[in-house]
Amino acid sequence: MKVKVLVRNPDDYLRETKRDIHKLPRNYDPALHPLEAPREYTRAMNAVKLERVFALPFIGSLDGHRDGLTCLGKHPDHLSWLYSGACDGELKLWDVAKQKIVYTVQAHDGFIRAMAFSQETSSLYTVGDDKLIKQWKTQELDGSDLKAPINTIVTRSMLTGISHHRSKPVMATCGEACNLWEHSRAQPIKTFQWGVDSLQSIKFNQVEENVIAACGSDRSIILYDMRESAPLRKVVLKMRSNSLCWNPMEAFIFTVANEDYNLYTFDMRNFTSPINVHKDHVSAVIDVDYSPTGKEFVSASYDKTIRIYNSRQAHSRDIYHTSRMQRLTCAAWSLDDRFVYSGSDEMNIRIWKARAAEKLGVVKPREKTALRVNAKLVEKFAHHPAIKRIHRHRHVPSHVYNSRNELRNSRVAARRKEFNVRTHTKRQLPIIPEKAKVIVSEQQ
């Protein structure tokens, strides 16, 4: 005969130690929780308010340069090491954790235009206005191996960008043309040209390692394959692109920072239109850099702000600015996905949190769980008017606020004019999608 009895396991209600929290049983039957939705809405409202209260993204400023910043470099093996190049040719190594200078060297005569790391040799390559490519060792903890370059290559023309292959001893430079170099040779092993006066930014793909993309002065974006003898494809936009960055997780996706205040995300398999247009800046966008996860990127602009975008959304998630920060020249996302660096022409490097309300100290398991629950609740009720208003609100400088209103009015006027023309014209004009309007021509 079976007898049903109540069985209570002490592990379900007894604490292991006196310091442990009390374990409370919970019944998840929805019939016992008739006010679950109002309760969750209240928790979401409190969570989004607290997020804005604790949104303090600025961490510190690295002060020491005597001229404006031109480029930033992240060491692939040391999270706290940051390299910076300035307009006076000065190269500095920073310890970001301690916020101090580790080593300083006069690397070039004139601007340091770009820098790139070689992962297999732990070397840093820099290019400048003095037509030199310099190789530096980056292994000593005190930075003493930056005293002198271990190799110098003299080029025929001034270089404006450099990028290194992920796994081979090959680097690509841009200037008058796209050149490929090997570490052991003083002459380029291959040169690509496609009717462009000059190139200002070049990047190796980190997934499809043989593919290179570059931005040209004729408003073009050009794709190269180092295994081919000629460039692959070329697309011309309405205005010039200043910088380019590949998505580190999606092989075919890259984003360009454009002079028309927008960023454009392209799929290199289809150049008929960008897959996304990222708006909100009110001046030329100078630099862009992806996060290690590939889900977000940071942009630096001449409107004295940096913005953080979700790679699949048109509008920025956050905007960072200070009263003393001037026009931005470079930006970088740390390799641990927690910080953002920005360099501006008033000689300062600023450190920001990638998520403005994130706690930097030790986060205990219970606190981490609570933060995850709050984030999910805010996401669940994100479209409710009160929560949406608080979640989206940002203080912006007055010049950004006024310029944004002017741009909005001009866009509304352009749409109204297009509608009137289409309404009062007998022969209907073809409808061009907004994303395709930025494309002038495409060549293969």
Secondary structure, DSSP 8 states (H G I E B T S, - for coil): ---------GGGT--SSTTS---------GGG-TTHHHHHHHHHHHHHHHHHHT---EEEEEE--SS-EEEEEE-SS-TTEEEEEETTSEEEEEETTTTEEEEEEE--SS-EEEEEEETTTTEEEEEETTSEEEEEE---TT-GGGSS-SEEEE-SS---EEEE-SSSSEEEEESSSEEEEETT-SS-SEEE--S-S-EEEEEE-SSSTTEEEEEETTSEEEEEETTSSS--EEEEESS-EEEEEE-SSSTTEEEEEETTS-EEEEETTB-SS-SEEE---SS-EEEEEE-TTSSEEEEEETTS-EEEEETT-SSEEEEE--SS---EEEEEE-TTSSEEEEEETTSEEEEEESSTT---S---HHHHHHHHHHHHHHHHTTTSHHHHHHHH-----HHHHHHHHHHHHHHHHHHHHHHHHHHT-SS------TGGGGEEEEE-
